[in-house]
Amino acid sequence: MRPGDGPIRIVRAGAVALVCTATAALAHLSAGGEIPVSAMASLFVAAACVAWSVAGRRVTPGQLVGLLVLCQVAVHLGCSTGSMVMSATMVATHAFATAASTLILSKGEELVWRVAERLTLRRWPPIEQFTPPATRPVLVTTDSTRSLRDVRLTYSRALRGPPISAS
């Protein structure tokens, strides 16, 4: 089973969505913002859907940064009241949260794929997938002899073009 399949993919997508949502919320709250529970739930569902779509293969640090920045912007815009302005502290907190989350998630992603690669090297194939080796064709010997004419025809070459004049 690969990390891009089945339950492992669900766990990876859920972990990414949880980290994205939690770090965005913590950064927003620590900078003085407020977050309604409904906004957090909808952000988690949206982040899980995006994470599921990219979790079919290895997620690169660049993809993680994009997903985390998207979550940070969604939390800030979706949870900010009209009176809240984007302060330098809030920008710095969001940037730090994105950097820390990217580092943690990229190391986790690397670990998951490394473990999966090592486990698949030691895994035996299921019995249903086992196919016996193909049998070699049996060579049949013949007792026919070749004539001298057959040998000459084999090594002859055909000349193309008009016949050579006999002058």
FIFIBA-321990 format. One record per residue (C-alpha): residue in three letters; x, y, z. Coordinates in nm, 4 decimals. Layout:
# residues N
(ALA (X Y Z))
...
//
This chain:
# residues 167
(MET (0.0000 0.0000 0.0000))
(ARG (0.1368 0.3379 -0.1012))
(PRO (0.1001 0.6580 0.1047))
(GLY (-0.1092 0.7999 -0.1796))
(ASP (-0.3726 0.5269 -0.1434))
(GLY (-0.6609 0.4561 0.0910))
(PRO (-0.6402 0.5110 0.4646))
(ILE (-0.2860 0.6485 0.4602))
(ARG (-0.3969 0.9184 0.2165))
(ILE (-0.6884 1.0082 0.4448))
(VAL (-0.4565 1.0381 0.7457))
(ARG (-0.2053 1.2492 0.5505))
(ALA (-0.4760 1.4824 0.4171))
(GLY (-0.6333 1.5124 0.7624))
(ALA (-0.2989 1.5901 0.9233))
(VAL (-0.2216 1.8605 0.6676))
(ALA (-0.5688 2.0125 0.7069))
(LEU (-0.5436 2.0032 1.0852))
(VAL (-0.1989 2.1650 1.0910))
(CYS (-0.3052 2.4302 0.8382))
(THR (-0.6209 2.5149 1.0284))
(ALA (-0.4625 2.5065 1.3736))
(THR (-0.1604 2.7181 1.2854))
(ALA (-0.3730 2.9717 1.0985))
(ALA (-0.6094 2.9959 1.3952))
(LEU (-0.3309 3.0200 1.6527))
(ALA (-0.1504 3.2872 1.4529))
(HIS (-0.4725 3.4822 1.4127))
(LEU (-0.5667 3.4517 1.7810))
(SER (-0.2182 3.5373 1.9085))
(ALA (-0.2208 3.8569 1.7057))
(GLY (-0.5470 3.9660 1.8645))
(GLY (-0.8073 3.8344 1.6215))
(GLU (-1.1251 3.6395 1.6875))
(ILE (-1.2349 3.3194 1.5170))
(PRO (-1.5912 3.1806 1.5075))
(VAL (-1.6216 2.8025 1.5337))
(SER (-1.8213 2.7818 1.2092))
(ALA (-1.5384 2.9550 1.0207))
(MET (-1.2852 2.7086 1.1634))
(ALA (-1.4991 2.4099 1.0669))
(SER (-1.5495 2.5337 0.7115))
(LEU (-1.1777 2.6135 0.6806))
(PHE (-1.0875 2.2632 0.7981))
(VAL (-1.3244 2.1027 0.5458))
(ALA (-1.1869 2.3205 0.2638))
(ALA (-0.8262 2.2503 0.3641))
(ALA (-0.9014 1.8760 0.3861))
(CYS (-1.0487 1.8773 0.0340))
(VAL (-0.7465 2.0572 -0.1100))
(ALA (-0.5060 1.8357 0.0865))
(TRP (-0.6901 1.5227 -0.0368))
(SER (-0.6505 1.6341 -0.3969))
(VAL (-0.2734 1.6739 -0.3664))
(ALA (-0.2140 1.3760 -0.1330))
(GLY (-0.2264 1.1203 -0.4142))
(ARG (0.1443 1.1740 -0.4636))
(ARG (0.4304 1.3264 -0.2690))
(VAL (0.3495 1.6765 -0.1519))
(THR (0.6379 1.9133 -0.2151))
(PRO (0.7355 2.1927 0.0248))
(GLY (0.6226 2.4439 -0.2388))
(GLN (0.2748 2.2900 -0.2457))
(LEU (0.2671 2.2960 0.1340))
(VAL (0.3600 2.6647 0.1398))
(GLY (0.0829 2.7398 -0.1090))
(LEU (-0.1750 2.5481 0.0940))
(LEU (-0.0633 2.7083 0.4197))
(VAL (-0.0664 3.0612 0.2756))
(LEU (-0.4130 2.9950 0.1363))
(CYS (-0.5307 2.8864 0.4831))
(GLN (-0.3690 3.1868 0.6491))
(VAL (-0.5397 3.4255 0.4066))
(ALA (-0.8731 3.2442 0.4427))
(VAL (-0.8568 3.2633 0.8217))
(HIS (-0.7567 3.6266 0.8218))
(LEU (-1.0175 3.7391 0.5698))
(GLY (-1.2926 3.5062 0.6858))
(CYS (-1.2514 3.5669 1.0554))
(SER (-1.1626 3.9331 1.0683))
(THR (-1.4265 4.1824 1.1619))
(GLY (-1.4521 4.5107 0.9757))
(SER (-1.2610 4.6906 1.2510))
(MET (-0.9550 4.4640 1.2382))
(VAL (-0.6586 4.5841 1.0384))
(MET (-0.3554 4.3904 0.9223))
(SER (-0.0808 4.4943 1.1619))
(ALA (0.2894 4.4150 1.1330))
(THR (0.2533 4.1769 1.4281))
(MET (-0.0254 3.9885 1.2523))
(VAL (0.1745 3.9598 0.9271))
(ALA (0.4821 3.8392 1.1173))
(THR (0.2782 3.5867 1.3161))
(HIS (0.1100 3.4491 1.0031))
(ALA (0.4481 3.4260 0.8263))
(PHE (0.6086 3.2477 1.1207))
(ALA (0.3179 3.0044 1.1455))
(THR (0.3437 2.9287 0.7750))
(ALA (0.7205 2.8705 0.7921))
(ALA (0.6985 2.6475 1.1002))
(SER (0.4106 2.4462 0.9567))
(THR (0.5900 2.3995 0.6255))
(LEU (0.8980 2.2680 0.8024))
(ILE (0.7009 2.0265 1.0201))
(LEU (0.4764 1.8981 0.7405))
(SER (0.7577 1.8563 0.4876))
(LYS (0.9616 1.6524 0.7372))
(GLY (0.6551 1.4413 0.8153))
(GLU (0.5831 1.3900 0.4467))
(GLU (0.9428 1.2839 0.3846))
(LEU (0.9265 1.0393 0.6765))
(VAL (0.5993 0.8826 0.5576))
(TRP (0.7346 0.8194 0.2073))
(ARG (1.0678 0.6872 0.3350))
(VAL (0.8954 0.4407 0.5671))
(ALA (0.6625 0.3329 0.2870))
(GLU (0.9540 0.2749 0.0504))
(ARG (1.1389 0.0665 0.3061))
(LEU (0.8330 -0.1415 0.3886))
(THR (0.7518 -0.2136 0.0261))
(LEU (1.1049 -0.3388 -0.0340))
(ARG (1.0572 -0.6071 0.2277))
(ARG (0.6969 -0.6981 0.1481))
(TRP (0.6200 -1.0281 -0.0229))
(PRO (0.3698 -1.0191 -0.3089))
(PRO (0.0290 -1.1712 -0.2322))
(ILE (-0.0245 -1.5289 -0.3477))
(GLU (-0.3010 -1.4227 -0.5877))
(GLN (-0.0577 -1.2047 -0.7784))
(PHE (0.2033 -1.4768 -0.8094))
(THR (0.2506 -1.6025 -1.1622))
(PRO (0.4766 -1.8952 -1.2358))
(PRO (0.7750 -1.8218 -1.4555))
(ALA (0.7159 -1.8677 -1.8258))
(THR (0.8348 -2.1966 -1.9661))
(ARG (1.0988 -2.1906 -2.2313))
(PRO (1.0043 -2.3215 -2.5732))
(VAL (1.1429 -2.6635 -2.6487))
(LEU (1.3742 -2.6641 -2.9493))
(VAL (1.2978 -2.9357 -3.1977))
(THR (1.5953 -3.0711 -3.3859))
(THR (1.5581 -3.1713 -3.7479))
(ASP (1.7637 -3.4250 -3.9320))
(SER (1.7514 -3.2577 -4.2721))
(THR (2.0768 -3.1776 -4.4419))
(ARG (2.1466 -2.8666 -4.6391))
(SER (2.2643 -2.8826 -4.9945))
(LEU (2.5466 -2.6803 -5.1428))
(ARG (2.2911 -2.4868 -5.3481))
(ASP (2.1154 -2.3715 -5.0260))
(VAL (2.4427 -2.2367 -4.8914))
(ARG (2.5194 -2.0468 -5.2143))
(LEU (2.1763 -1.8904 -5.2181))
(THR (2.2162 -1.7789 -4.8623))
(TYR (2.5333 -1.5826 -4.9370))
(SER (2.4409 -1.4552 -5.2822))
(ARG (2.3490 -1.0960 -5.3400))
(ALA (2.1056 -0.9675 -5.5906))
(LEU (2.2273 -0.7143 -5.8394))
(ARG (1.9810 -0.4470 -5.9375))
(GLY (1.9809 -0.2417 -6.2530))
(PRO (2.0165 -0.3060 -6.6233))
(PRO (2.2073 -0.6142 -6.7364))
(ILE (2.5783 -0.5765 -6.8049))
(SER (2.6458 -0.5780 -7.1761))
(ALA (2.8560 -0.8602 -7.3131))
(SER (3.0625 -0.6567 -7.5546))
//
